């Protein structure tokens, strides 16, 4: 589930839009976690800070 086929990053100034497709035994890949990472807030906090997080089917 951590391979590059199931993870995408779109880098924008100050933010990363990330998507992790969830692996499943059937290989359907029908669910994903989508998030926006605030890079400045993450640097300040010393850990990843998400602005938005959603889980979606399809």
C-alpha atoms as a printed R data frame, in Angstrom:
   type eleno elety resid chain resno       x      y      z
1  ATOM     1    CA   UNK     A     1   0.000  0.000  0.000
2  ATOM     2    CA   UNK     A     2   3.023  2.295  0.260
3  ATOM     3    CA   UNK     A     3   4.314  1.810 -3.263
4  ATOM     4    CA   UNK     A     4   4.503  4.618 -5.810
5  ATOM     5    CA   UNK     A     5   1.611  3.154 -7.802
6  ATOM     6    CA   UNK     A     6  -0.787  3.911 -4.950
7  ATOM     7    CA   UNK     A     7   0.618  7.251 -3.755
8  ATOM     8    CA   UNK     A     8   0.531 10.601 -5.563
9  ATOM     9    CA   UNK     A     9   1.879 14.039 -4.625
10 ATOM    10    CA   UNK     A    10   1.080 17.257 -6.437
11 ATOM    11    CA   UNK     A    11   3.486 19.913 -5.200
12 ATOM    12    CA   UNK     A    12   2.279 23.509 -5.143
13 ATOM    13    CA   UNK     A    13   3.831 26.562 -3.510
14 ATOM    14    CA   UNK     A    14   3.236 26.183  0.222
15 ATOM    15    CA   UNK     A    15   1.111 23.035 -0.069
16 ATOM    16    CA   UNK     A    16   1.195 19.444 -1.182
17 ATOM    17    CA   UNK     A    17  -1.950 17.728 -2.421
18 ATOM    18    CA   UNK     A    18  -1.513 14.033 -1.594
19 ATOM    19    CA   UNK     A    19  -3.522 10.918 -2.369
20 ATOM    20    CA   UNK     A    20  -3.044  7.430 -0.945
21 ATOM    21    CA   UNK     A    21  -5.111  4.727 -2.608
22 ATOM    22    CA   UNK     A    22  -5.904  1.982 -0.105
23 ATOM    23    CA   UNK     A    23  -4.816 -1.490 -1.109
24 ATOM    24    CA   UNK     A    24  -7.214 -4.340 -0.500
25 ATOM    25    CA   UNK     A    25  -6.997 -8.116 -0.899
26 ATOM    26    CA   UNK     A    26  -9.228 -8.088 -4.005
27 ATOM    27    CA   UNK     A    27  -7.095 -5.411 -5.664
28 ATOM    28    CA   UNK     A    28 -10.091 -3.162 -6.291
29 ATOM    29    CA   UNK     A    29  -8.385 -0.020 -4.949
30 ATOM    30    CA   UNK     A    30 -11.823  1.493 -4.429
31 ATOM    31    CA   UNK     A    31 -10.954  3.802 -1.530
32 ATOM    32    CA   UNK     A    32  -8.512  6.665 -1.205
33 ATOM    33    CA   UNK     A    33  -7.323  9.157  1.375
34 ATOM    34    CA   UNK     A    34  -6.917 12.676 -0.029
35 ATOM    35    CA   UNK     A    35  -5.253 15.487  1.903
36 ATOM    36    CA   UNK     A    36  -3.659 18.911  1.666
37 ATOM    37    CA   UNK     A    37  -0.419 19.326  3.618
38 ATOM    38    CA   UNK     A    38   0.432 22.849  4.787
39 ATOM    39    CA   UNK     A    39   4.218 22.976  4.414
40 ATOM    40    CA   UNK     A    40   4.837 26.118  6.505
41 ATOM    41    CA   UNK     A    41   2.691 24.857  9.387
42 ATOM    42    CA   UNK     A    42   4.345 21.435  9.130
43 ATOM    43    CA   UNK     A    43   7.818 23.004  9.353
44 ATOM    44    CA   UNK     A    44   6.771 25.094 12.364
45 ATOM    45    CA   UNK     A    45   5.180 22.145 14.169
46 ATOM    46    CA   UNK     A    46   7.912 19.624 13.319
47 ATOM    47    CA   UNK     A    47   5.289 17.192 12.034
48 ATOM    48    CA   UNK     A    48   2.810 16.935  9.184
49 ATOM    49    CA   UNK     A    49  -0.092 19.399  9.446
50 ATOM    50    CA   UNK     A    50  -3.105 18.724  7.238
51 ATOM    51    CA   UNK     A    51  -5.423 21.509  6.077
52 ATOM    52    CA   UNK     A    52  -7.949 19.106  4.591
53 ATOM    53    CA   UNK     A    53  -8.421 15.350  4.825
54 ATOM    54    CA   UNK     A    54 -11.063 13.233  3.151
55 ATOM    55    CA   UNK     A    55 -11.685  9.574  2.473
56 ATOM    56    CA   UNK     A    56 -13.564  8.695 -0.672
57 ATOM    57    CA   UNK     A    57 -14.859  5.660 -2.497
58 ATOM    58    CA   UNK     A    58 -14.362  5.267 -6.184
